[in-house]
Amino acid sequence: MIRYCELCEKQVINIADCCCLGNVVDLELDECNGRICALVVAAPGKFFCIFCPACEYIIPWKRVVRIGPDIILVDVCVEDVKS
């Protein structure tokens, strides 16, 4: 089990191009069943810009490949996940 505060400390890395997308700043949850739908990631250097949609990536939960001790690996096309 992992806590939200632990998720926020991890960097999100895209395995498609090995780029750092940033850190988790929020989650999208399904209200009906309580499951995570997506990770909201602030672009690097944009942590305090969480209210600026251009600075965020919305990564569907099904695109999360692995959650490790320091990073979260995802497999996405960056253009598809920019909000």
mmCIF file of the N, C-alpha and C atoms, coordinates in Angstrom:
data_MODEL
# 
_entry.id   MODEL 
# 
loop_
_atom_site.group_PDB 
_atom_site.id 
_atom_site.type_symbol 
_atom_site.label_atom_id 
_atom_site.label_alt_id 
_atom_site.label_comp_id 
_atom_site.label_asym_id 
_atom_site.label_entity_id 
_atom_site.label_seq_id 
_atom_site.pdbx_PDB_ins_code 
_atom_site.Cartn_x 
_atom_site.Cartn_y 
_atom_site.Cartn_z 
_atom_site.occupancy 
_atom_site.B_iso_or_equiv 
_atom_site.pdbx_formal_charge 
_atom_site.auth_seq_id 
_atom_site.auth_comp_id 
_atom_site.auth_asym_id 
_atom_site.auth_atom_id 
_atom_site.pdbx_PDB_model_num 
ATOM 1   N N  . MET A 1 1  ? 0.847   -1.171 0.000   1.00 0.00 ? 1  MET A N  1 
ATOM 2   C CA . MET A 1 1  ? 0.000   0.000  0.000   1.00 0.00 ? 1  MET A CA 1 
ATOM 3   C C  . MET A 1 1  ? 0.895   1.238  0.000   1.00 0.00 ? 1  MET A C  1 
ATOM 4   N N  . ILE A 1 2  ? 0.465   2.270  -0.695  1.00 0.00 ? 2  ILE A N  1 
ATOM 5   C CA . ILE A 1 2  ? 1.228   3.510  -0.763  1.00 0.00 ? 2  ILE A CA 1 
ATOM 6   C C  . ILE A 1 2  ? 0.294   4.684  -0.443  1.00 0.00 ? 2  ILE A C  1 
ATOM 7   N N  . ARG A 1 3  ? 0.826   5.656  0.237   1.00 0.00 ? 3  ARG A N  1 
ATOM 8   C CA . ARG A 1 3  ? 0.043   6.834  0.612   1.00 0.00 ? 3  ARG A CA 1 
ATOM 9   C C  . ARG A 1 3  ? 0.211   7.934  -0.438  1.00 0.00 ? 3  ARG A C  1 
ATOM 10  N N  . TYR A 1 4  ? -0.783  8.816  -0.476  1.00 0.00 ? 4  TYR A N  1 
ATOM 11  C CA . TYR A 1 4  ? -0.746  9.935  -1.419  1.00 0.00 ? 4  TYR A CA 1 
ATOM 12  C C  . TYR A 1 4  ? 0.508   10.786 -1.220  1.00 0.00 ? 4  TYR A C  1 
ATOM 13  N N  . CYS A 1 5  ? 0.866   11.067 0.017   1.00 0.00 ? 5  CYS A N  1 
ATOM 14  C CA . CYS A 1 5  ? 2.042   11.910 0.277   1.00 0.00 ? 5  CYS A CA 1 
ATOM 15  C C  . CYS A 1 5  ? 3.319   11.249 -0.241  1.00 0.00 ? 5  CYS A C  1 
ATOM 16  N N  . GLU A 1 6  ? 3.366   9.917  -0.259  1.00 0.00 ? 6  GLU A N  1 
ATOM 17  C CA . GLU A 1 6  ? 4.520   9.212  -0.813  1.00 0.00 ? 6  GLU A CA 1 
ATOM 18  C C  . GLU A 1 6  ? 4.538   9.323  -2.336  1.00 0.00 ? 6  GLU A C  1 
ATOM 19  N N  . LEU A 1 7  ? 3.368   9.285  -2.973  1.00 0.00 ? 7  LEU A N  1 
ATOM 20  C CA . LEU A 1 7  ? 3.286   9.451  -4.427  1.00 0.00 ? 7  LEU A CA 1 
ATOM 21  C C  . LEU A 1 7  ? 3.818   10.815 -4.848  1.00 0.00 ? 7  LEU A C  1 
ATOM 22  N N  . CYS A 1 8  ? 3.503   11.831 -4.075  1.00 0.00 ? 8  CYS A N  1 
ATOM 23  C CA . CYS A 1 8  ? 3.896   13.199 -4.418  1.00 0.00 ? 8  CYS A CA 1 
ATOM 24  C C  . CYS A 1 8  ? 5.401   13.419 -4.354  1.00 0.00 ? 8  CYS A C  1 
ATOM 25  N N  . GLU A 1 9  ? 6.119   12.557 -3.664  1.00 0.00 ? 9  GLU A N  1 
ATOM 26  C CA . GLU A 1 9  ? 7.572   12.685 -3.548  1.00 0.00 ? 9  GLU A CA 1 
ATOM 27  C C  . GLU A 1 9  ? 8.308   12.028 -4.710  1.00 0.00 ? 9  GLU A C  1 
ATOM 28  N N  . LYS A 1 10 ? 7.596   11.298 -5.543  1.00 0.00 ? 10 LYS A N  1 
ATOM 29  C CA . LYS A 1 10 ? 8.232   10.540 -6.626  1.00 0.00 ? 10 LYS A CA 1 
ATOM 30  C C  . LYS A 1 10 ? 8.187   11.308 -7.944  1.00 0.00 ? 10 LYS A C  1 
ATOM 31  N N  . GLN A 1 11 ? 9.257   11.185 -8.721  1.00 0.00 ? 11 GLN A N  1 
ATOM 32  C CA . GLN A 1 11 ? 9.281   11.756 -10.059 1.00 0.00 ? 11 GLN A CA 1 
ATOM 33  C C  . GLN A 1 11 ? 8.601   10.789 -11.015 1.00 0.00 ? 11 GLN A C  1 
ATOM 34  N N  . VAL A 1 12 ? 7.920   11.339 -12.006 1.00 0.00 ? 12 VAL A N  1 
ATOM 35  C CA . VAL A 1 12 ? 7.255   10.533 -13.026 1.00 0.00 ? 12 VAL A CA 1 
ATOM 36  C C  . VAL A 1 12 ? 8.128   10.541 -14.273 1.00 0.00 ? 12 VAL A C  1 
ATOM 37  N N  . ILE A 1 13 ? 8.529   9.342  -14.712 1.00 0.00 ? 13 ILE A N  1 
ATOM 38  C CA . ILE A 1 13 ? 9.404   9.181  -15.867 1.00 0.00 ? 13 ILE A CA 1 
ATOM 39  C C  . ILE A 1 13 ? 8.639   8.467  -16.973 1.00 0.00 ? 13 ILE A C  1 
ATOM 40  N N  . ASN A 1 14 ? 8.718   9.020  -18.181 1.00 0.00 ? 14 ASN A N  1 
ATOM 41  C CA . ASN A 1 14 ? 8.074   8.413  -19.340 1.00 0.00 ? 14 ASN A CA 1 
ATOM 42  C C  . ASN A 1 14 ? 9.053   7.438  -19.986 1.00 0.00 ? 14 ASN A C  1 
ATOM 43  N N  . ILE A 1 15 ? 8.704   6.159  -20.042 1.00 0.00 ? 15 ILE A N  1 
ATOM 44  C CA . ILE A 1 15 ? 9.627   5.173  -20.610 1.00 0.00 ? 15 ILE A CA 1 
ATOM 45  C C  . ILE A 1 15 ? 9.686   5.256  -22.134 1.00 0.00 ? 15 ILE A C  1 
ATOM 46  N N  . ALA A 1 16 ? 8.723   5.924  -22.757 1.00 0.00 ? 16 ALA A N  1 
ATOM 47  C CA . ALA A 1 16 ? 8.724   6.059  -24.217 1.00 0.00 ? 16 ALA A CA 1 
ATOM 48  C C  . ALA A 1 16 ? 9.897   6.908  -24.698 1.00 0.00 ? 16 ALA A C  1 
ATOM 49  N N  . ASP A 1 17 ? 10.261  7.951  -23.932 1.00 0.00 ? 17 ASP A N  1 
ATOM 50  C CA . ASP A 1 17 ? 11.369  8.817  -24.338 1.00 0.00 ? 17 ASP A CA 1 
ATOM 51  C C  . ASP A 1 17 ? 12.362  9.105  -23.205 1.00 0.00 ? 17 ASP A C  1 
ATOM 52  N N  . CYS A 1 18 ? 12.194  8.439  -22.069 1.00 0.00 ? 18 CYS A N  1 
ATOM 53  C CA . CYS A 1 18 ? 13.078  8.565  -20.904 1.00 0.00 ? 18 CYS A CA 1 
ATOM 54  C C  . CYS A 1 18 ? 13.131  9.987  -20.333 1.00 0.00 ? 18 CYS A C  1 
ATOM 55  N N  . CYS A 1 19 ? 12.075  10.751 -20.513 1.00 0.00 ? 19 CYS A N  1 
ATOM 56  C CA . CYS A 1 19 ? 12.022  12.114 -19.989 1.00 0.00 ? 19 CYS A CA 1 
ATOM 57  C C  . CYS A 1 19 ? 11.291  12.155 -18.658 1.00 0.00 ? 19 CYS A C  1 
ATOM 58  N N  . CYS A 1 20 ? 11.726  13.078 -17.817 1.00 0.00 ? 20 CYS A N  1 
ATOM 59  C CA . CYS A 1 20 ? 11.044  13.321 -16.553 1.00 0.00 ? 20 CYS A CA 1 
ATOM 60  C C  . CYS A 1 20 ? 9.868   14.249 -16.825 1.00 0.00 ? 20 CYS A C  1 
ATOM 61  N N  . LEU A 1 21 ? 8.665   13.800 -16.475 1.00 0.00 ? 21 LEU A N  1 
ATOM 62  C CA . LEU A 1 21 ? 7.469   14.611 -16.688 1.00 0.00 ? 21 LEU A CA 1 
ATOM 63  C C  . LEU A 1 21 ? 7.200   15.538 -15.515 1.00 0.00 ? 21 LEU A C  1 
ATOM 64  N N  . GLY A 1 22 ? 7.741   15.223 -14.342 1.00 0.00 ? 22 GLY A N  1 
ATOM 65  C CA . GLY A 1 22 ? 7.531   16.049 -13.157 1.00 0.00 ? 22 GLY A CA 1 
ATOM 66  C C  . GLY A 1 22 ? 7.102   15.222 -11.966 1.00 0.00 ? 22 GLY A C  1 
ATOM 67  N N  . ASN A 1 23 ? 6.433   15.869 -11.015 1.00 0.00 ? 23 ASN A N  1 
ATOM 68  C CA . ASN A 1 23 ? 5.972   15.201 -9.796  1.00 0.00 ? 23 ASN A CA 1 
ATOM 69  C C  . ASN A 1 23 ? 4.452   15.180 -9.737  1.00 0.00 ? 23 ASN A C  1 
ATOM 70  N N  . VAL A 1 24 ? 3.923   14.175 -9.057  1.00 0.00 ? 24 VAL A N  1 
ATOM 71  C CA . VAL A 1 24 ? 2.484   14.059 -8.861  1.00 0.00 ? 24 VAL A CA 1 
ATOM 72  C C  . VAL A 1 24 ? 2.017   15.203 -7.962  1.00 0.00 ? 24 VAL A C  1 
ATOM 73  N N  . VAL A 1 25 ? 0.965   15.912 -8.391  1.00 0.00 ? 25 VAL A N  1 
ATOM 74  C CA . VAL A 1 25 ? 0.403   16.990 -7.577  1.00 0.00 ? 25 VAL A CA 1 
ATOM 75  C C  . VAL A 1 25 ? -1.051  16.719 -7.205  1.00 0.00 ? 25 VAL A C  1 
ATOM 76  N N  . ASP A 1 26 ? -1.682  15.766 -7.902  1.00 0.00 ? 26 ASP A N  1 
ATOM 77  C CA . ASP A 1 26 ? -3.087  15.481 -7.623  1.00 0.00 ? 26 ASP A CA 1 
ATOM 78  C C  . ASP A 1 26 ? -3.459  14.140 -8.234  1.00 0.00 ? 26 ASP A C  1 
ATOM 79  N N  . LEU A 1 27 ? -4.625  13.650 -7.857  1.00 0.00 ? 27 LEU A N  1 
ATOM 80  C CA . LEU A 1 27 ? -5.180  12.412 -8.405  1.00 0.00 ? 27 LEU A CA 1 
ATOM 81  C C  . LEU A 1 27 ? -6.584  12.692 -8.907  1.00 0.00 ? 27 LEU A C  1 
ATOM 82  N N  . GLU A 1 28 ? -6.993  11.974 -9.954  1.00 0.00 ? 28 GLU A N  1 
ATOM 83  C CA . GLU A 1 28 ? -8.392  11.980 -10.372 1.00 0.00 ? 28 GLU A CA 1 
ATOM 84  C C  . GLU A 1 28 ? -8.985  10.660 -9.913  1.00 0.00 ? 28 GLU A C  1 
ATOM 85  N N  . LEU A 1 29 ? -10.087 10.731 -9.170  1.00 0.00 ? 29 LEU A N  1 
ATOM 86  C CA . LEU A 1 29 ? -10.725 9.537  -8.619  1.00 0.00 ? 29 LEU A CA 1 
ATOM 87  C C  . LEU A 1 29 ? -12.097 9.329  -9.227  1.00 0.00 ? 29 LEU A C  1 
ATOM 88  N N  . ASP A 1 30 ? -12.491 8.061  -9.385  1.00 0.00 ? 30 ASP A N  1 
ATOM 89  C CA . ASP A 1 30 ? -13.845 7.706  -9.799  1.00 0.00 ? 30 ASP A CA 1 
ATOM 90  C C  . ASP A 1 30 ? -14.717 7.760  -8.553  1.00 0.00 ? 30 ASP A C  1 
ATOM 91  N N  . GLU A 1 31 ? -15.706 8.636  -8.553  1.00 0.00 ? 31 GLU A N  1 
ATOM 92  C CA . GLU A 1 31 ? -16.558 8.823  -7.376  1.00 0.00 ? 31 GLU A CA 1 
ATOM 93  C C  . GLU A 1 31 ? -17.389 7.586  -7.051  1.00 0.00 ? 31 GLU A C  1 
ATOM 94  N N  . CYS A 1 32 ? -17.732 6.807  -8.057  1.00 0.00 ? 32 CYS A N  1 
ATOM 95  C CA . CYS A 1 32 ? -18.603 5.641  -7.834  1.00 0.00 ? 32 CYS A CA 1 
ATOM 96  C C  . CYS A 1 32 ? -17.897 4.497  -7.123  1.00 0.00 ? 32 CYS A C  1 
ATOM 97  N N  . ASN A 1 33 ? -16.666 4.192  -7.548  1.00 0.00 ? 33 ASN A N  1 
ATOM 98  C CA . ASN A 1 33 ? -15.990 3.034  -6.959  1.00 0.00 ? 33 ASN A CA 1 
ATOM 99  C C  . ASN A 1 33 ? -14.725 3.376  -6.177  1.00 0.00 ? 33 ASN A C  1 
ATOM 100 N N  . GLY A 1 34 ? -14.345 4.653  -6.140  1.00 0.00 ? 34 GLY A N  1 
ATOM 101 C CA . GLY A 1 34 ? -13.195 5.067  -5.345  1.00 0.00 ? 34 GLY A CA 1 
ATOM 102 C C  . GLY A 1 34 ? -11.845 4.704  -5.930  1.00 0.00 ? 34 GLY A C  1 
ATOM 103 N N  . ARG A 1 35 ? -11.799 4.347  -7.197  1.00 0.00 ? 35 ARG A N  1 
ATOM 104 C CA . ARG A 1 35 ? -10.530 3.979  -7.831  1.00 0.00 ? 35 ARG A CA 1 
ATOM 105 C C  . ARG A 1 35 ? -9.849  5.191  -8.457  1.00 0.00 ? 35 ARG A C  1 
ATOM 106 N N  . ILE A 1 36 ? -8.536  5.091  -8.561  1.00 0.00 ? 36 ILE A N  1 
ATOM 107 C CA . ILE A 1 36 ? -7.757  6.153  -9.200  1.00 0.00 ? 36 ILE A CA 1 
ATOM 108 C C  . ILE A 1 36 ? -7.956  6.057  -10.710 1.00 0.00 ? 36 ILE A C  1 
ATOM 109 N N  . CYS A 1 37 ? -8.312  7.178  -11.333 1.00 0.00 ? 37 CYS A N  1 
ATOM 110 C CA . CYS A 1 37 ? -8.477  7.240  -12.787 1.00 0.00 ? 37 CYS A CA 1 
ATOM 111 C C  . CYS A 1 37 ? -7.215  7.769  -13.469 1.00 0.00 ? 37 CYS A C  1 
ATOM 112 N N  . ALA A 1 38 ? -6.560  8.744  -12.828 1.00 0.00 ? 38 ALA A N  1 
ATOM 113 C CA . ALA A 1 38 ? -5.406  9.381  -13.454 1.00 0.00 ? 38 ALA A CA 1 
ATOM 114 C C  . ALA A 1 38 ? -4.534  10.069 -12.413 1.00 0.00 ? 38 ALA A C  1 
ATOM 115 N N  . LEU A 1 39 ? -3.267  10.241 -12.793 1.00 0.00 ? 39 LEU A N  1 
ATOM 116 C CA . LEU A 1 39 ? -2.332  11.048 -12.014 1.00 0.00 ? 39 LEU A CA 1 
ATOM 117 C C  . LEU A 1 39 ? -2.257  12.423 -12.662 1.00 0.00 ? 39 LEU A C  1 
ATOM 118 N N  . VAL A 1 40 ? -2.245  13.461 -11.861 1.00 0.00 ? 40 VAL A N  1 
ATOM 119 C CA . VAL A 1 40 ? -2.027  14.815 -12.362 1.00 0.00 ? 40 VAL A CA 1 
ATOM 120 C C  . VAL A 1 40 ? -0.594  15.172 -11.997 1.00 0.00 ? 40 VAL A C  1 
ATOM 121 N N  . VAL A 1 41 ? 0.201   15.478 -13.015 1.00 0.00 ? 41 VAL A N  1 
ATOM 122 C CA . VAL A 1 41 ? 1.631   15.710 -12.834 1.00 0.00 ? 41 VAL A CA 1 
ATOM 123 C C  . VAL A 1 41 ? 1.971   17.133 -13.258 1.00 0.00 ? 41 VAL A C  1 
ATOM 124 N N  . ALA A 1 42 ? 2.662   17.862 -12.392 1.00 0.00 ? 42 ALA A N  1 
ATOM 125 C CA . ALA A 1 42 ? 3.141   19.208 -12.734 1.00 0.00 ? 42 ALA A CA 1 
ATOM 126 C C  . ALA A 1 42 ? 4.457   19.067 -13.474 1.00 0.00 ? 42 ALA A C  1 
ATOM 127 N N  . ALA A 1 43 ? 4.588   19.797 -14.570 1.00 0.00 ? 43 ALA A N  1 
ATOM 128 C CA . ALA A 1 43 ? 5.818   19.761 -15.351 1.00 0.00 ? 43 ALA A CA 1 
ATOM 129 C C  . ALA A 1 43 ? 6.998   20.193 -14.482 1.00 0.00 ? 43 ALA A C  1 
ATOM 130 N N  . PRO A 1 44 ? 8.218   19.710 -14.787 1.00 0.00 ? 44 PRO A N  1 
ATOM 131 C CA . PRO A 1 44 ? 9.387   20.078 -13.974 1.00 0.00 ? 44 PRO A CA 1 
ATOM 132 C C  . PRO A 1 44 ? 9.532   21.589 -13.843 1.00 0.00 ? 44 PRO A C  1 
ATOM 133 N N  . GLY A 1 45 ? 9.762   22.036 -12.618 1.00 0.00 ? 45 GLY A N  1 
ATOM 134 C CA . GLY A 1 45 ? 9.921   23.459 -12.354 1.00 0.00 ? 45 GLY A CA 1 
ATOM 135 C C  . GLY A 1 45 ? 8.609   24.209 -12.285 1.00 0.00 ? 45 GLY A C  1 
ATOM 136 N N  . LYS A 1 46 ? 7.500   23.499 -12.395 1.00 0.00 ? 46 LYS A N  1 
ATOM 137 C CA . LYS A 1 46 ? 6.183   24.142 -12.408 1.00 0.00 ? 46 LYS A CA 1 
ATOM 138 C C  . LYS A 1 46 ? 5.339   23.712 -11.222 1.00 0.00 ? 46 LYS A C  1 
ATOM 139 N N  . PHE A 1 47 ? 5.968   23.265 -10.133 1.00 0.00 ? 47 PHE A N  1 
ATOM 140 C CA . PHE A 1 47 ? 5.217   22.735 -8.995  1.00 0.00 ? 47 PHE A CA 1 
ATOM 141 C C  . PHE A 1 47 ? 4.224   23.747 -8.440  1.00 0.00 ? 47 PHE A C  1 
ATOM 142 N N  . PHE A 1 48 ? 4.597   25.008 -8.388  1.00 0.00 ? 48 PHE A N  1 
ATOM 143 C CA . PHE A 1 48 ? 3.703   26.020 -7.832  1.00 0.00 ? 48 PHE A CA 1 
ATOM 144 C C  . PHE A 1 48 ? 2.743   26.573 -8.880  1.00 0.00 ? 48 PHE A C  1 
ATOM 145 N N  . CYS A 1 49 ? 2.752   25.966 -10.037 1.00 0.00 ? 49 CYS A N  1 
ATOM 146 C CA . CYS A 1 49 ? 1.870   26.383 -11.127 1.00 0.00 ? 49 CYS A CA 1 
ATOM 147 C C  . CYS A 1 49 ? 0.755   25.346 -11.292 1.00 0.00 ? 49 CYS A C  1 
ATOM 148 N N  . ILE A 1 50 ? 0.257   24.809 -10.176 1.00 0.00 ? 50 ILE A N  1 
ATOM 149 C CA . ILE A 1 50 ? -0.713  23.714 -10.260 1.00 0.00 ? 50 ILE A CA 1 
ATOM 150 C C  . ILE A 1 50 ? -2.075  24.156 -10.772 1.00 0.00 ? 50 ILE A C  1 
ATOM 151 N N  . PHE A 1 51 ? -2.322  25.450 -10.818 1.00 0.00 ? 51 PHE A N  1 
ATOM 152 C CA . PHE A 1 51 ? -3.608  25.919 -11.331 1.00 0.00 ? 51 PHE A CA 1 
ATOM 153 C C  . PHE A 1 51 ? -3.523  26.314 -12.801 1.00 0.00 ? 51 PHE A C  1 
ATOM 154 N N  . CYS A 1 52 ? -2.387  26.113 -13.405 1.00 0.00 ? 52 CYS A N  1 
ATOM 155 C CA . CYS A 1 52 ? -2.184  26.430 -14.818 1.00 0.00 ? 52 CYS A CA 1 
ATOM 156 C C  . CYS A 1 52 ? -2.274  25.136 -15.622 1.00 0.00 ? 52 CYS A C  1 
ATOM 157 N N  . PRO A 1 53 ? -3.363  24.919 -16.350 1.00 0.00 ? 53 PRO A N  1 
ATOM 158 C CA . PRO A 1 53 ? -3.534  23.665 -17.085 1.00 0.00 ? 53 PRO A CA 1 
ATOM 159 C C  . PRO A 1 53 ? -2.423  23.380 -18.081 1.00 0.00 ? 53 PRO A C  1 
ATOM 160 N N  . ALA A 1 54 ? -1.792  24.412 -18.636 1.00 0.00 ? 54 ALA A N  1 
ATOM 161 C CA . ALA A 1 54 ? -0.729  24.194 -19.610 1.00 0.00 ? 54 ALA A CA 1 
ATOM 162 C C  . ALA A 1 54 ? 0.505   23.571 -18.967 1.00 0.00 ? 54 ALA A C  1 
ATOM 163 N N  . CYS A 1 55 ? 0.602   23.623 -17.655 1.00 0.00 ? 55 CYS A N  1 
ATOM 164 C CA . CYS A 1 55 ? 1.755   23.103 -16.929 1.00 0.00 ? 55 CYS A CA 1 
ATOM 165 C C  . CYS A 1 55 ? 1.523   21.684 -16.421 1.00 0.00 ? 55 CYS A C  1 
ATOM 166 N N  . GLU A 1 56 ? 0.393   21.076 -16.758 1.00 0.00 ? 56 GLU A N  1 
ATOM 167 C CA . GLU A 1 56 ? 0.047   19.772 -16.193 1.00 0.00 ? 56 GLU A CA 1 
ATOM 168 C C  . GLU A 1 56 ? -0.053  18.682 -17.251 1.00 0.00 ? 56 GLU A C  1 
ATOM 169 N N  . TYR A 1 57 ? 0.221   17.471 -16.801 1.00 0.00 ? 57 TYR A N  1 
ATOM 170 C CA . TYR A 1 57 ? -0.028  16.272 -17.593 1.00 0.00 ? 57 TYR A CA 1 
ATOM 171 C C  . TYR A 1 57 ? -1.072  15.457 -16.842 1.00 0.00 ? 57 TYR A C  1 
ATOM 172 N N  . ILE A 1 58 ? -2.068  14.958 -17.549 1.00 0.00 ? 58 ILE A N  1 
ATOM 173 C CA . ILE A 1 58 ? -3.068  14.067 -16.968 1.00 0.00 ? 58 ILE A CA 1 
ATOM 174 C C  . ILE A 1 58 ? -2.756  12.675 -17.504 1.00 0.00 ? 58 ILE A C  1 
ATOM 175 N N  . ILE A 1 59 ? -2.230  11.816 -16.643 1.00 0.00 ? 59 ILE A N  1 
ATOM 176 C CA . ILE A 1 59 ? -1.776  10.490 -17.062 1.00 0.00 ? 59 ILE A CA 1 
ATOM 177 C C  . ILE A 1 59 ? -2.771  9.437  -16.600 1.00 0.00 ? 59 ILE A C  1 
ATOM 178 N N  . PRO A 1 60 ? -3.436  8.764  -17.544 1.00 0.00 ? 60 PRO A N  1 
ATOM 179 C CA . PRO A 1 60 ? -4.393  7.720  -17.160 1.00 0.00 ? 60 PRO A CA 1 
ATOM 180 C C  . PRO A 1 60 ? -3.716  6.639  -16.318 1.00 0.00 ? 60 PRO A C  1 
ATOM 181 N N  . TRP A 1 61 ? -4.421  6.156  -15.323 1.00 0.00 ? 61 TRP A N  1 
ATOM 182 C CA . TRP A 1 61 ? -3.873  5.154  -14.410 1.00 0.00 ? 61 TRP A CA 1 
ATOM 183 C C  . TRP A 1 61 ? -3.427  3.902  -15.160 1.00 0.00 ? 61 TRP A C  1 
ATOM 184 N N  . LYS A 1 62 ? -4.139  3.549  -16.241 1.00 0.00 ? 62 LYS A N  1 
ATOM 185 C CA . LYS A 1 62 ? -3.778  2.346  -16.999 1.00 0.00 ? 62 LYS A CA 1 
ATOM 186 C C  . LYS A 1 62 ? -2.437  2.494  -17.712 1.00 0.00 ? 62 LYS A C  1 
ATOM 187 N N  . ARG A 1 63 ? -1.906  3.720  -17.810 1.00 0.00 ? 63 ARG A N  1 
ATOM 188 C CA . ARG A 1 63 ? -0.609  3.959  -18.446 1.00 0.00 ? 63 ARG A CA 1 
ATOM 189 C C  . ARG A 1 63 ? 0.548   3.933  -17.444 1.00 0.00 ? 63 ARG A C  1 
ATOM 190 N N  . VAL A 1 64 ? 0.240   3.747  -16.163 1.00 0.00 ? 64 VAL A N  1 
ATOM 191 C CA . VAL A 1 64 ? 1.291   3.606  -15.143 1.00 0.00 ? 64 VAL A CA 1 
ATOM 192 C C  . VAL A 1 64 ? 1.849   2.195  -15.257 1.00 0.00 ? 64 VAL A C  1 
ATOM 193 N N  . VAL A 1 65 ? 3.148   2.102  -15.500 1.00 0.00 ? 65 VAL A N  1 
ATOM 194 C CA . VAL A 1 65 ? 3.802   0.806  -15.689 1.00 0.00 ? 65 VAL A CA 1 
ATOM 195 C C  . VAL A 1 65 ? 4.268   0.226  -14.361 1.00 0.00 ? 65 VAL A C  1 
ATOM 196 N N  . ARG A 1 66 ? 4.898   1.067  -13.547 1.00 0.00 ? 66 ARG A N  1 
ATOM 197 C CA . ARG A 1 66 ? 5.448   0.583  -12.276 1.00 0.00 ? 66 ARG A CA 1 
ATOM 198 C C  . ARG A 1 66 ? 5.654   1.756  -11.322 1.00 0.00 ? 66 ARG A C  1 
ATOM 199 N N  . ILE A 1 67 ? 5.433   1.482  -10.049 1.00 0.00 ? 67 ILE A N  1 
ATOM 200 C CA . ILE A 1 67 ? 5.725   2.464  -9.007  1.00 0.00 ? 67 ILE A CA 1 
ATOM 201 C C  . ILE A 1 67 ? 6.881   1.912  -8.188  1.00 0.00 ? 67 ILE A C  1 
ATOM 202 N N  . GLY A 1 68 ? 8.026   2.588  -8.284  1.00 0.00 ? 68 GLY A N  1 
ATOM 203 C CA . GLY A 1 68 ? 9.214   2.142  -7.574  1.00 0.00 ? 68 GLY A CA 1 
ATOM 204 C C  . GLY A 1 68 ? 9.440   2.960  -6.318  1.00 0.00 ? 68 GLY A C  1 
ATOM 205 N N  . PRO A 1 69 ? 10.571  2.719  -5.639  1.00 0.00 ? 69 PRO A N  1 
ATOM 206 C CA . PRO A 1 69 ? 10.853  3.434  -4.390  1.00 0.00 ? 69 PRO A CA 1 
ATOM 207 C C  . PRO A 1 69 ? 11.091  4.932  -4.593  1.00 0.00 ? 69 PRO A C  1 
ATOM 208 N N  . ASP A 1 70 ? 11.585  5.332  -5.781  1.00 0.00 ? 70 ASP A N  1 
ATOM 209 C CA . ASP A 1 70 ? 11.904  6.739  -6.029  1.00 0.00 ? 70 ASP A CA 1 
ATOM 210 C C  . ASP A 1 70 ? 11.160  7.354  -7.212  1.00 0.00 ? 70 ASP A C  1 
ATOM 211 N N  . ILE A 1 71 ? 10.703  6.508  -8.139  1.00 0.00 ? 71 ILE A N  1 
ATOM 212 C CA . ILE A 1 71 ? 10.087  7.024  -9.360  1.00 0.00 ? 71 ILE A CA 1 
ATOM 213 C C  . ILE A 1 71 ? 8.825   6.244  -9.715  1.00 0.00 ? 71 ILE A C  1 
ATOM 214 N N  . ILE A 1 72 ? 8.041   6.864  -10.593 1.00 0.00 ? 72 ILE A N  1 
ATOM 215 C CA . ILE A 1 72 ? 6.868   6.220  -11.172 1.00 0.00 ? 72 ILE A CA 1 
ATOM 216 C C  . ILE A 1 72 ? 7.120   6.152  -12.672 1.00 0.00 ? 72 ILE A C  1 
ATOM 217 N N  . LEU A 1 73 ? 7.084   4.956  -13.234 1.00 0.00 ? 73 LEU A N  1 
ATOM 218 C CA . LEU A 1 73 ? 7.288   4.789  -14.666 1.00 0.00 ? 73 LEU A CA 1 
ATOM 219 C C  . LEU A 1 73 ? 5.944   4.759  -15.373 1.00 0.00 ? 73 LEU A C  1 
ATOM 220 N N  . VAL A 1 74 ? 5.834   5.547  -16.446 1.00 0.00 ? 74 VAL A N  1 
ATOM 221 C CA . VAL A 1 74 ? 4.618   5.577  -17.250 1.00 0.00 ? 74 VAL A CA 1 
ATOM 222 C C  . VAL A 1 74 ? 4.997   5.402  -18.715 1.00 0.00 ? 74 VAL A C  1 
ATOM 223 N N  . ASP A 1 75 ? 4.049   4.985  -19.519 1.00 0.00 ? 75 ASP A N  1 
ATOM 224 C CA . ASP A 1 75 ? 4.268   4.818  -20.953 1.00 0.00 ? 75 ASP A CA 1 
ATOM 225 C C  . ASP A 1 75 ? 3.196   5.625  -21.676 1.00 0.00 ? 75 ASP A C  1 
ATOM 226 N N  . VAL A 1 76 ? 3.543   6.853  -22.063 1.00 0.00 ? 76 VAL A N  1 
ATOM 227 C CA . VAL A 1 76 ? 2.573   7.756  -22.682 1.00 0.00 ? 76 VAL A CA 1 
ATOM 228 C C  . VAL A 1 76 ? 3.201   8.519  -23.842 1.00 0.00 ? 76 VAL A C  1 
ATOM 229 N N  . CYS A 1 77 ? 2.347   9.034  -24.696 1.00 0.00 ? 77 CYS A N  1 
ATOM 230 C CA . CYS A 1 77 ? 2.742   10.028 -25.694 1.00 0.00 ? 77 CYS A CA 1 
ATOM 231 C C  . CYS A 1 77 ? 2.470   11.379 -25.042 1.00 0.00 ? 77 CYS A C  1 
ATOM 232 N N  . VAL A 1 78 ? 3.501   12.172 -24.854 1.00 0.00 ? 78 VAL A N  1 
ATOM 233 C CA . VAL A 1 78 ? 3.388   13.423 -24.098 1.00 0.00 ? 78 VAL A CA 1 
ATOM 234 C C  . VAL A 1 78 ? 2.315   14.343 -24.681 1.00 0.00 ? 78 VAL A C  1 
ATOM 235 N N  . GLU A 1 79 ? 2.185   14.381 -25.985 1.00 0.00 ? 79 GLU A N  1 
ATOM 236 C CA . GLU A 1 79 ? 1.186   15.259 -26.607 1.00 0.00 ? 79 GLU A CA 1 
ATOM 237 C C  . GLU A 1 79 ? -0.235  14.840 -26.242 1.00 0.00 ? 79 GLU A C  1 
ATOM 238 N N  . ASP A 1 80 ? -0.444  13.558 -25.985 1.00 0.00 ? 80 ASP A N  1 
ATOM 239 C CA . ASP A 1 80 ? -1.778  13.058 -25.644 1.00 0.00 ? 80 ASP A CA 1 
ATOM 240 C C  . ASP A 1 80 ? -2.175  13.338 -24.200 1.00 0.00 ? 80 ASP A C  1 
ATOM 241 N N  . VAL A 1 81 ? -1.210  13.561 -23.324 1.00 0.00 ? 81 VAL A N  1 
ATOM 242 C CA . VAL A 1 81 ? -1.521  13.723 -21.901 1.00 0.00 ? 81 VAL A CA 1 
ATOM 243 C C  . VAL A 1 81 ? -1.402  15.163 -21.398 1.00 0.00 ? 81 VAL A C  1 
ATOM 244 N N  . LYS A 1 82 ? -1.017  16.090 -22.258 1.00 0.00 ? 82 LYS A N  1 
ATOM 245 C CA . LYS A 1 82 ? -0.984  17.502 -21.838 1.00 0.00 ? 82 LYS A CA 1 
ATOM 246 C C  . LYS A 1 82 ? -2.403  17.988 -21.673 1.00 0.00 ? 82 LYS A C  1 
ATOM 247 N N  . SER A 1 83 ? -2.642  18.726 -20.585 1.00 0.00 ? 83 SER A N  1 
ATOM 248 C CA . SER A 1 83 ? -4.008  19.221 -20.370 1.00 0.00 ? 83 SER A CA 1 
ATOM 249 C C  . SER A 1 83 ? -4.182  20.588 -20.995 1.00 0.00 ? 83 SER A C  1 
# 
